[in-house]
Amino acid sequence: MDQINYGYSTKNITIPQRSEYIKTLIEKTESFIKRLRWKAYFYLNSDRSPPGKENYGFKSRKCPPQIKELSAFENDLLELISHVKFKNVKCAFHDQLDRDSTSIKNSDKLVIPADKTTNFYNLSLDLYNKLLVDNITATYKATDNNVVNEINRDAKCLATKLDLADRIDIPAKKEAYITLKDHKPNFVAKPKCRLINPAKSELGKISKVILDKCNSKLLAVTKIQQWKNTMAVVSWFSNLANKSTISFTCFDIVDFYPSITEDLLSQALNFALLNDAISE
């Protein structure tokens, strides 16, 4: 397991092929025109606007009608794409990105990111698969397609009940993967990993919206201090007086999500119900 640090943000991207750039530009332009048409349609037909309903952030799949007032603008906008010109650019940084990208593609090892640092690690396929399987079997158990189909049927019923069936896709099968917790003690001898499961139902968005509303009501009633991001914590800490007289407790919750059992969730919902944060 060899450590790698590229010395720059991995959010940087290499200069794409011209055909790839044009393809992406067309897709983004069409997406912009579609959103513009919807805005114009509801502005020009405010009296025909459908009654508002909660869509929980899911976008409509319907195509907007063509707006004659936008036709000239749309044609000019699309015409700009055909006049895009390219030039060869020499840049030491992008040359380095290309070399690193080529090195990764040609390597017989996998490049795995660390969980909370900018480090990467070269792992053999066998070692990666072993770590992946160990982390999966520690939390999940094997099942069959019947269980998956049953979950999808239940999700369909909920989506239909909320009138969102035309906006939500069936969850796609996605491979789980891991990142390496190299900030943990004794990492080299006993690597710790974070398991990422991207195969999640889109109904989770609905749950999040509902729970966020319940949580806001609960915080207003109980006056409990809660932060959702680092900036909120920094702002709270900056406003504290007499910091030298205050003590803090630092702790780490191991396997946070797997520890949320059905019984624990029921207790949390009952607590919210007692404080009038949710309705029955």
Phi and psi restraints in degrees (value plus and minus 20) as a CYANA .aco file:
   2 ASP   PHI    -118.1   -78.1
   2 ASP   PSI     113.1   153.1
   3 GLN   PHI    -103.2   -63.2
   3 GLN   PSI     120.6   160.6
   4 ILE   PHI    -149.8  -109.8
   4 ILE   PSI     119.3   159.3
   5 ASN   PHI    -155.8  -115.8
   5 ASN   PSI      94.4   134.4
   6 TYR   PHI     -96.1   -56.1
   6 TYR   PSI     -37.3     2.7
   7 GLY   PHI      61.7   101.7
   7 GLY   PSI     -10.3    29.7
   8 TYR   PHI    -171.6  -131.6
   8 TYR   PSI     146.2   186.2
   9 SER   PHI     -89.3   -49.3
   9 SER   PSI     114.7   154.7
  10 THR   PHI     -97.8   -57.8
  10 THR   PSI     -18.1    21.9
  11 LYS   PHI    -100.3   -60.3
  11 LYS   PSI     -32.5     7.5
  12 ASN   PHI     -85.0   -45.0
  12 ASN   PSI     124.2   164.2
  13 ILE   PHI    -141.8  -101.8
  13 ILE   PSI     130.2   170.2
  14 THR   PHI     -96.5   -56.5
  14 THR   PSI     142.7   182.7
  15 ILE   PHI     -88.0   -48.0
  15 ILE   PSI     103.2   143.2
  16 PRO   PHI     -96.9   -56.9
  16 PRO   PSI     147.6   187.6
  17 GLN   PHI     -85.3   -45.3
  17 GLN   PSI     130.4   170.4
  18 ARG   PHI     -81.4   -41.4
  18 ARG   PSI     -61.4   -21.4
  19 SER   PHI     -83.7   -43.7
  19 SER   PSI     -58.6   -18.6
  20 GLU   PHI     -87.2   -47.2
  20 GLU   PSI     -59.3   -19.3
  21 TYR   PHI     -84.1   -44.1
  21 TYR   PSI     -65.5   -25.5
  22 ILE   PHI     -83.1   -43.1
  22 ILE   PSI     -62.2   -22.2
  23 LYS   PHI     -80.1   -40.1
  23 LYS   PSI     -66.1   -26.1
  24 THR   PHI     -86.2   -46.2
  24 THR   PSI     -58.5   -18.5
  25 LEU   PHI     -82.4   -42.4
  25 LEU   PSI     -61.1   -21.1
  26 ILE   PHI     -84.4   -44.4
  26 ILE   PSI     -64.4   -24.4
  27 GLU   PHI     -81.4   -41.4
  27 GLU   PSI     -64.3   -24.3
  28 LYS   PHI     -89.3   -49.3
  28 LYS   PSI     -55.7   -15.7
  29 THR   PHI     -86.3   -46.3
  29 THR   PSI     -63.2   -23.2
  30 GLU   PHI     -83.9   -43.9
  30 GLU   PSI     -57.9   -17.9
  31 SER   PHI     -84.7   -44.7
  31 SER   PSI     -60.7   -20.7
  32 PHE   PHI     -84.0   -44.0
  32 PHE   PSI     -63.5   -23.5
  33 ILE   PHI     -83.3   -43.3
  33 ILE   PSI     -59.5   -19.5
  34 LYS   PHI     -82.0   -42.0
  34 LYS   PSI     -66.2   -26.2
  35 ARG   PHI     -85.0   -45.0
  35 ARG   PSI     -57.6   -17.6
  36 LEU   PHI     -84.8   -44.8
  36 LEU   PSI     -60.1   -20.1
  37 ARG   PHI     -83.3   -43.3
  37 ARG   PSI     -61.6   -21.6
  38 TRP   PHI     -83.3   -43.3
  38 TRP   PSI     -62.8   -22.8
  39 LYS   PHI     -81.1   -41.1
  39 LYS   PSI     -66.1   -26.1
  40 ALA   PHI     -85.7   -45.7
  40 ALA   PSI     -58.9   -18.9
  41 TYR   PHI     -82.3   -42.3
  41 TYR   PSI     -68.0   -28.0
  42 PHE   PHI     -91.8   -51.8
  42 PHE   PSI     -46.2    -6.2
  43 TYR   PHI     -91.3   -51.3
  43 TYR   PSI     -62.9   -22.9
  44 LEU   PHI     -99.4   -59.4
  44 LEU   PSI     -38.7     1.3
  45 ASN   PHI    -147.3  -107.3
  45 ASN   PSI      30.5    70.5
  46 SER   PHI     -82.4   -42.4
  46 SER   PSI     -47.9    -7.9
  47 ASP   PHI     -95.3   -55.3
  47 ASP   PSI     -35.8     4.2
  48 ARG   PHI    -121.8   -81.8
  48 ARG   PSI     -16.9    23.1
  49 SER   PHI     -79.9   -39.9
  49 SER   PSI     112.6   152.6
  50 PRO   PHI     -87.8   -47.8
  50 PRO   PSI     134.9   174.9
  51 PRO   PHI     -79.2   -39.2
  51 PRO   PSI     117.8   157.8
  52 GLY   PHI     -84.1   -44.1
  52 GLY   PSI     120.1   160.1
  53 LYS   PHI    -158.2  -118.2
  53 LYS   PSI     134.9   174.9
  54 GLU   PHI     -96.4   -56.4
  54 GLU   PSI      95.9   135.9
  55 ASN   PHI    -127.2   -87.2
  55 ASN   PSI     -19.2    20.8
  56 TYR   PHI      35.5    75.5
  56 TYR   PSI      10.4    50.4
  57 GLY   PHI      66.3   106.3
  57 GLY   PSI     -20.6    19.4
  58 PHE   PHI    -101.1   -61.1
  58 PHE   PSI     110.2   150.2
  59 LYS   PHI    -104.1   -64.1
  59 LYS   PSI     131.5   171.5
  60 SER   PHI     -91.8   -51.8
  60 SER   PSI     124.2   164.2
  61 ARG   PHI    -110.1   -70.1
  61 ARG   PSI     -27.1    12.9
  62 LYS   PHI     -91.7   -51.7
  62 LYS   PSI     129.2   169.2
  63 CYS   PHI    -107.8   -67.8
  63 CYS   PSI     115.6   155.6
  64 PRO   PHI     -92.3   -52.3
  64 PRO   PSI     131.5   171.5
  65 PRO   PHI     -89.6   -49.6
  65 PRO   PSI     133.5   173.5
  66 GLN   PHI     -92.6   -52.6
  66 GLN   PSI     115.5   155.5
  67 ILE   PHI    -126.0   -86.0
  67 ILE   PSI      97.6   137.6
  68 LYS   PHI     -83.0   -43.0
  68 LYS   PSI     -50.1   -10.1
  69 GLU   PHI     -86.8   -46.8
  69 GLU   PSI     -39.4     0.6
  70 LEU   PHI    -120.2   -80.2
  70 LEU   PSI     -25.7    14.3
  71 SER   PHI     -77.1   -37.1
  71 SER   PSI     -67.5   -27.5
  72 ALA   PHI     -84.3   -44.3
  72 ALA   PSI     -61.9   -21.9
  73 PHE   PHI     -83.5   -43.5
  73 PHE   PSI     -63.3   -23.3
  74 GLU   PHI     -82.3   -42.3
  74 GLU   PSI     -63.0   -23.0
  75 ASN   PHI     -82.7   -42.7
  75 ASN   PSI     -62.8   -22.8
  76 ASP   PHI     -86.0   -46.0
  76 ASP   PSI     -58.3   -18.3
  77 LEU   PHI     -85.2   -45.2
  77 LEU   PSI     -64.3   -24.3
  78 LEU   PHI     -88.9   -48.9
  78 LEU   PSI     -51.1   -11.1
  79 GLU   PHI     -86.2   -46.2
  79 GLU   PSI     -50.2   -10.2
  80 LEU   PHI     -80.2   -40.2
  80 LEU   PSI     -52.9   -12.9
  81 ILE   PHI     -82.6   -42.6
  81 ILE   PSI     -58.9   -18.9
  82 SER   PHI     -90.1   -50.1
  82 SER   PSI     -33.3     6.7
  83 HIS   PHI    -125.2   -85.2
  83 HIS   PSI     -12.0    28.0
  84 VAL   PHI     -87.5   -47.5
  84 VAL   PSI     110.9   150.9
  85 LYS   PHI    -136.6   -96.6
  85 LYS   PSI     127.2   167.2
  86 PHE   PHI    -135.1   -95.1
  86 PHE   PSI     135.5   175.5
  87 LYS   PHI    -161.6  -121.6
  87 LYS   PSI     131.6   171.6
  88 ASN   PHI     -95.1   -55.1
  88 ASN   PSI     111.1   151.1
  89 VAL   PHI    -140.4  -100.4
  89 VAL   PSI     111.2   151.2
  90 LYS   PHI    -122.2   -82.2
  90 LYS   PSI      96.8   136.8
  91 CYS   PHI    -162.2  -122.2
  91 CYS   PSI     102.9   142.9
  92 ALA   PHI     -81.1   -41.1
  92 ALA   PSI     -57.3   -17.3
  93 PHE   PHI     -86.3   -46.3
  93 PHE   PSI     -65.1   -25.1
  94 HIS   PHI     -89.3   -49.3
  94 HIS   PSI     -50.3   -10.3
  95 ASP   PHI     -83.0   -43.0
  95 ASP   PSI     -60.0   -20.0
  96 GLN   PHI     -85.2   -45.2
  96 GLN   PSI     -60.3   -20.3
  97 LEU   PHI     -80.3   -40.3
  97 LEU   PSI     -62.9   -22.9
  98 ASP   PHI     -83.6   -43.6
  98 ASP   PSI     -61.7   -21.7
  99 ARG   PHI     -85.1   -45.1
  99 ARG   PSI     -63.3   -23.3
 100 ASP   PHI     -85.8   -45.8
 100 ASP   PSI     -59.9   -19.9
 101 SER   PHI     -83.3   -43.3
 101 SER   PSI     -63.3   -23.3
 102 THR   PHI     -84.8   -44.8
 102 THR   PSI     -59.4   -19.4
 103 SER   PHI     -82.7   -42.7
 103 SER   PSI     -60.7   -20.7
 104 ILE   PHI     -85.8   -45.8
 104 ILE   PSI     -63.3   -23.3
 105 LYS   PHI     -85.9   -45.9
 105 LYS   PSI     -54.1   -14.1
 106 ASN   PHI    -108.9   -68.9
 106 ASN   PSI     -28.1    11.9
 107 SER   PHI     -94.3   -54.3
 107 SER   PSI     126.5   166.5
 108 ASP   PHI    -109.5   -69.5
 108 ASP   PSI     -14.5    25.5
 109 LYS   PHI    -136.5   -96.5
 109 LYS   PSI     140.8   180.8
 110 LEU   PHI    -109.4   -69.4
 110 LEU   PSI     124.2   164.2
 111 VAL   PHI    -124.3   -84.3
 111 VAL   PSI      90.9   130.9
 112 ILE   PHI    -130.3   -90.3
 112 ILE   PSI     108.9   148.9
 113 PRO   PHI     -96.8   -56.8
 113 PRO   PSI     134.6   174.6
 114 ALA   PHI     -99.6   -59.6
 114 ALA   PSI     143.0   183.0
 115 ASP   PHI     -97.9   -57.9
 115 ASP   PSI     -65.1   -25.1
 116 LYS   PHI    -148.0  -108.0
 116 LYS   PSI     -10.4    29.6
 117 THR   PHI    -145.0  -105.0
 117 THR   PSI     156.3   196.3
 118 THR   PHI    -111.2   -71.2
 118 THR   PSI      -9.9    30.1
 119 ASN   PHI     -98.7   -58.7
 119 ASN   PSI     136.4   176.4
 120 PHE   PHI    -148.9  -108.9
 120 PHE   PSI     140.7   180.7
 121 TYR   PHI    -156.3  -116.3
 121 TYR   PSI     117.4   157.4
 122 ASN   PHI    -103.7   -63.7
 122 ASN   PSI      99.3   139.3
 123 LEU   PHI    -143.8  -103.8
 123 LEU   PSI     121.9   161.9
 124 SER   PHI     -90.8   -50.8
 124 SER   PSI     136.9   176.9
 125 LEU   PHI     -81.1   -41.1
 125 LEU   PSI     -59.0   -19.0
 126 ASP   PHI     -84.2   -44.2
 126 ASP   PSI     -63.7   -23.7
 127 LEU   PHI     -86.6   -46.6
 127 LEU   PSI     -62.0   -22.0
 128 TYR   PHI     -81.6   -41.6
 128 TYR   PSI     -66.7   -26.7
 129 ASN   PHI     -82.3   -42.3
 129 ASN   PSI     -56.9   -16.9
 130 LYS   PHI     -84.0   -44.0
 130 LYS   PSI     -66.9   -26.9
 131 LEU   PHI     -83.3   -43.3
 131 LEU   PSI     -59.8   -19.8
 132 LEU   PHI     -83.9   -43.9
 132 LEU   PSI     -68.6   -28.6
 133 VAL   PHI     -83.4   -43.4
 133 VAL   PSI     -61.8   -21.8
 134 ASP   PHI     -80.3   -40.3
 134 ASP   PSI     -60.8   -20.8
 135 ASN   PHI     -95.2   -55.2
 135 ASN   PSI     -52.0   -12.0
 136 ILE   PHI     -90.1   -50.1
 136 ILE   PSI     -68.5   -28.5
 137 THR   PHI     -89.3   -49.3
 137 THR   PSI     -39.2     0.8
 138 ALA   PHI     -93.1   -53.1
 138 ALA   PSI     -43.0    -3.0
 139 THR   PHI    -137.6   -97.6
 139 THR   PSI     -57.2   -17.2
 140 TYR   PHI    -131.1   -91.1
 140 TYR   PSI     141.6   181.6
 141 LYS   PHI    -144.8  -104.8
 141 LYS   PSI     136.0   176.0
 142 ALA   PHI     -89.8   -49.8
 142 ALA   PSI     128.3   168.3
 143 THR   PHI    -163.5  -123.5
 143 THR   PSI    -192.8  -152.8
 144 ASP   PHI    -144.0  -104.0
 144 ASP   PSI     157.9   197.9
 145 ASN   PHI     -87.0   -47.0
 145 ASN   PSI     -41.4    -1.4
 146 ASN   PHI     -82.9   -42.9
 146 ASN   PSI     -59.8   -19.8
 147 VAL   PHI     -86.9   -46.9
 147 VAL   PSI     -62.1   -22.1
 148 VAL   PHI     -81.1   -41.1
 148 VAL   PSI     -64.9   -24.9
 149 ASN   PHI     -84.5   -44.5
 149 ASN   PSI     -57.1   -17.1
 150 GLU   PHI     -85.6   -45.6
 150 GLU   PSI     -61.2   -21.2
 151 ILE   PHI     -83.4   -43.4
 151 ILE   PSI     -62.2   -22.2
 152 ASN   PHI     -84.7   -44.7
 152 ASN   PSI     -57.5   -17.5
 153 ARG   PHI     -86.1   -46.1
 153 ARG   PSI     -61.2   -21.2
 154 ASP   PHI     -83.7   -43.7
 154 ASP   PSI     -60.3   -20.3
 155 ALA   PHI     -84.3   -44.3
 155 ALA   PSI     -58.5   -18.5
 156 LYS   PHI     -83.6   -43.6
 156 LYS   PSI     -61.7   -21.7
 157 CYS   PHI     -81.5   -41.5
 157 CYS   PSI     -63.4   -23.4
 158 LEU   PHI     -85.7   -45.7
 158 LEU   PSI     -62.3   -22.3
 159 ALA   PHI     -84.3   -44.3
 159 ALA   PSI     -59.2   -19.2
 160 THR   PHI     -86.6   -46.6
 160 THR   PSI     -61.1   -21.1
 161 LYS   PHI     -81.5   -41.5
 161 LYS   PSI     -54.9   -14.9
 162 LEU   PHI    -110.3   -70.3
 162 LEU   PSI     -15.2    24.8
 163 ASP   PHI      39.1    79.1
 163 ASP   PSI      22.7    62.7
 164 LEU   PHI    -145.4  -105.4
 164 LEU   PSI      -8.1    31.9
 165 ALA   PHI     -82.4   -42.4
 165 ALA   PSI     -48.6    -8.6
 166 ASP   PHI    -102.9   -62.9
 166 ASP   PSI     -20.8    19.2
 167 ARG   PHI    -135.3   -95.3
 167 ARG   PSI     -28.8    11.2
 168 ILE   PHI    -137.0   -97.0
 168 ILE   PSI     113.6   153.6
 169 ASP   PHI    -110.9   -70.9
 169 ASP   PSI     138.0   178.0
 170 ILE   PHI     -87.0   -47.0
 170 ILE   PSI     114.4   154.4
 171 PRO   PHI     -75.2   -35.2
 171 PRO   PSI     109.3   149.3
 172 ALA   PHI    -103.3   -63.3
 172 ALA   PSI     131.0   171.0
 173 LYS   PHI     -96.8   -56.8
 173 LYS   PSI     103.6   143.6
 174 LYS   PHI    -151.2  -111.2
 174 LYS   PSI     124.9   164.9
 175 GLU   PHI     -98.5   -58.5
 175 GLU   PSI     115.9   155.9
 176 ALA   PHI     -93.0   -53.0
 176 ALA   PSI     137.5   177.5
 177 TYR   PHI    -168.2  -128.2
 177 TYR   PSI     151.8   191.8
 178 ILE   PHI    -146.9  -106.9
 178 ILE   PSI     134.5   174.5
 179 THR   PHI    -139.8   -99.8
 179 THR   PSI     140.1   180.1
 180 LEU   PHI    -121.1   -81.1
 180 LEU   PSI     110.3   150.3
 181 LYS   PHI    -109.6   -69.6
 181 LYS   PSI      54.5    94.5
 182 ASP   PHI     -96.6   -56.6
 182 ASP   PSI     -21.7    18.3
 183 HIS   PHI    -107.3   -67.3
 183 HIS   PSI     -25.9    14.1
 184 LYS   PHI    -100.5   -60.5
 184 LYS   PSI     129.0   169.0
 185 PRO   PHI     -85.8   -45.8
 185 PRO   PSI     129.1   169.1
 186 ASN   PHI      38.5    78.5
 186 ASN   PSI      16.8    56.8
 187 PHE   PHI     -86.3   -46.3
 187 PHE   PSI     -60.6   -20.6
 188 VAL   PHI     -84.2   -44.2
 188 VAL   PSI     -63.5   -23.5
 189 ALA   PHI     -96.1   -56.1
 189 ALA   PSI     -55.4   -15.4
 190 LYS   PHI    -158.8  -118.8
 190 LYS   PSI      65.7   105.7
 191 PRO   PHI     -82.2   -42.2
 191 PRO   PSI     115.0   155.0
 192 LYS   PHI    -125.2   -85.2
 192 LYS   PSI     125.1   165.1
 193 CYS   PHI    -149.6  -109.6
 193 CYS   PSI     137.6   177.6
 194 ARG   PHI    -129.2   -89.2
 194 ARG   PSI     103.8   143.8
 195 LEU   PHI    -109.6   -69.6
 195 LEU   PSI     105.6   145.6
 196 ILE   PHI    -127.4   -87.4
 196 ILE   PSI     102.0   142.0
 197 ASN   PHI    -131.5   -91.5
 197 ASN   PSI      78.4   118.4
 198 PRO   PHI    -100.9   -60.9
 198 PRO   PSI     -28.8    11.2
 199 ALA   PHI    -103.7   -63.7
 199 ALA   PSI      59.9    99.9
 200 LYS   PHI    -140.4  -100.4
 200 LYS   PSI     125.4   165.4
 201 SER   PHI     -89.8   -49.8
 201 SER   PSI     123.1   163.1
 202 GLU   PHI     -89.1   -49.1
 202 GLU   PSI     -34.6     5.4
 203 LEU   PHI     -84.7   -44.7
 203 LEU   PSI     -36.1     3.9
 204 GLY   PHI     -80.0   -40.0
 204 GLY   PSI     -49.2    -9.2
 205 LYS   PHI     -83.5   -43.5
 205 LYS   PSI     -59.3   -19.3
 206 ILE   PHI     -85.5   -45.5
 206 ILE   PSI     -65.8   -25.8
 207 SER   PHI     -78.2   -38.2
 207 SER   PSI     -61.0   -21.0
 208 LYS   PHI     -84.2   -44.2
 208 LYS   PSI     -63.6   -23.6
 209 VAL   PHI     -81.8   -41.8
 209 VAL   PSI     -65.7   -25.7
 210 ILE   PHI     -84.7   -44.7
 210 ILE   PSI     -66.0   -26.0
 211 LEU   PHI     -88.3   -48.3
 211 LEU   PSI     -53.2   -13.2
 212 ASP   PHI     -82.3   -42.3
 212 ASP   PSI     -61.1   -21.1
 213 LYS   PHI     -85.3   -45.3
 213 LYS   PSI     -64.2   -24.2
 214 CYS   PHI     -82.5   -42.5
 214 CYS   PSI     -61.0   -21.0
 215 ASN   PHI     -85.7   -45.7
 215 ASN   PSI     -58.9   -18.9
 216 SER   PHI     -83.1   -43.1
 216 SER   PSI     -62.2   -22.2
 217 LYS   PHI     -84.7   -44.7
 217 LYS   PSI     -60.5   -20.5
 218 LEU   PHI     -85.0   -45.0
 218 LEU   PSI     -61.5   -21.5
 219 LEU   PHI     -86.1   -46.1
 219 LEU   PSI     -55.5   -15.5
 220 ALA   PHI     -86.8   -46.8
 220 ALA   PSI     -54.6   -14.6
 221 VAL   PHI     -99.3   -59.3
 221 VAL   PSI     -66.8   -26.8
 222 THR   PHI    -106.6   -66.6
 222 THR   PSI     -36.2     3.8
 223 LYS   PHI      41.9    81.9
 223 LYS   PSI       5.4    45.4
 224 ILE   PHI     -95.5   -55.5
 224 ILE   PSI     118.6   158.6
 225 GLN   PHI    -102.9   -62.9
 225 GLN   PSI     106.4   146.4
 226 GLN   PHI    -162.7  -122.7
 226 GLN   PSI     121.2   161.2
 227 TRP   PHI    -140.7  -100.7
 227 TRP   PSI     126.1   166.1
 228 LYS   PHI    -128.5   -88.5
 228 LYS   PSI     -33.0     7.0
 229 ASN   PHI    -174.4  -134.4
 229 ASN   PSI     150.8   190.8
 230 THR   PHI     -83.4   -43.4
 230 THR   PSI     -59.6   -19.6
 231 MET   PHI     -80.1   -40.1
 231 MET   PSI     -58.6   -18.6
 232 ALA   PHI     -85.2   -45.2
 232 ALA   PSI     -58.4   -18.4
 233 VAL   PHI     -86.8   -46.8
 233 VAL   PSI     -65.0   -25.0
 234 VAL   PHI     -81.6   -41.6
 234 VAL   PSI     -62.3   -22.3
 235 SER   PHI     -83.4   -43.4
 235 SER   PSI     -63.0   -23.0
 236 TRP   PHI     -83.7   -43.7
 236 TRP   PSI     -64.6   -24.6
 237 PHE   PHI     -85.9   -45.9
 237 PHE   PSI     -58.0   -18.0
 238 SER   PHI     -83.5   -43.5
 238 SER   PSI     -49.1    -9.1
 239 ASN   PHI    -109.4   -69.4
 239 ASN   PSI     -20.6    19.4
 240 LEU   PHI     -94.2   -54.2
 240 LEU   PSI     120.4   160.4
 241 ALA   PHI    -119.4   -79.4
 241 ALA   PSI     131.9   171.9
 242 ASN   PHI      34.1    74.1
 242 ASN   PSI      33.9    73.9
 243 LYS   PHI     -81.0   -41.0
 243 LYS   PSI     -48.9    -8.9
 244 SER   PHI     -87.6   -47.6
 244 SER   PSI     -36.6     3.4
 245 THR   PHI    -120.2   -80.2
 245 THR   PSI     -15.4    24.6
 246 ILE   PHI    -125.1   -85.1
 246 ILE   PSI     120.7   160.7
 247 SER   PHI    -131.4   -91.4
 247 SER   PSI     127.4   167.4
 248 PHE   PHI    -143.6  -103.6
 248 PHE   PSI     126.4   166.4
 249 THR   PHI    -126.1   -86.1
 249 THR   PSI     106.4   146.4
 250 CYS   PHI    -129.5   -89.5
 250 CYS   PSI     108.6   148.6
 251 PHE   PHI    -167.6  -127.6
 251 PHE   PSI     142.6   182.6
 252 ASP   PHI    -150.0  -110.0
 252 ASP   PSI     106.1   146.1
 253 ILE   PHI    -109.2   -69.2
 253 ILE   PSI      97.5   137.5
 254 VAL   PHI    -105.3   -65.3
 254 VAL   PSI     113.6   153.6
 255 ASP   PHI      32.3    72.3
 255 ASP   PSI      39.5    79.5
 256 PHE   PHI     -80.5   -40.5
 256 PHE   PSI     -75.4   -35.4
 257 TYR   PHI     -86.0   -46.0
 257 TYR   PSI     -64.3   -24.3
 258 PRO   PHI     -81.9   -41.9
 258 PRO   PSI     -41.4    -1.4
 259 SER   PHI    -100.5   -60.5
 259 SER   PSI     -27.6    12.4
 260 ILE   PHI    -103.4   -63.4
 260 ILE   PSI      76.7   116.7
 261 THR   PHI    -107.6   -67.6
 261 THR   PSI     149.2   189.2
 262 GLU   PHI     -82.0   -42.0
 262 GLU   PSI     -58.2   -18.2
 263 ASP   PHI     -85.2   -45.2
 263 ASP   PSI     -62.1   -22.1
 264 LEU   PHI     -84.8   -44.8
 264 LEU   PSI     -60.1   -20.1
 265 LEU   PHI     -83.3   -43.3
 265 LEU   PSI     -61.4   -21.4
 266 SER   PHI     -82.6   -42.6
 266 SER   PSI     -60.7   -20.7
 267 GLN   PHI     -83.2   -43.2
 267 GLN   PSI     -61.3   -21.3
 268 ALA   PHI     -85.1   -45.1
 268 ALA   PSI     -61.6   -21.6
 269 LEU   PHI     -87.7   -47.7
 269 LEU   PSI     -57.8   -17.8
 270 ASN   PHI     -85.2   -45.2
 270 ASN   PSI     -57.6   -17.6
 271 PHE   PHI     -82.4   -42.4
 271 PHE   PSI     -63.0   -23.0
 272 ALA   PHI     -85.9   -45.9
 272 ALA   PSI     -56.9   -16.9
 273 LEU   PHI     -84.9   -44.9
 273 LEU   PSI     -60.0   -20.0
 274 LEU   PHI     -85.3   -45.3
 274 LEU   PSI     -46.8    -6.8
 275 ASN   PHI    -119.5   -79.5
 275 ASN   PSI      -2.6    37.4
 276 ASP   PHI      38.7    78.7
 276 ASP   PSI       7.9    47.9
 277 ALA   PHI    -104.8   -64.8
 277 ALA   PSI     -42.1    -2.1
 278 ILE   PHI    -157.2  -117.2
 278 ILE   PSI     141.3   181.3
 279 SER   PHI    -123.0   -83.0
 279 SER   PSI     140.7   180.7
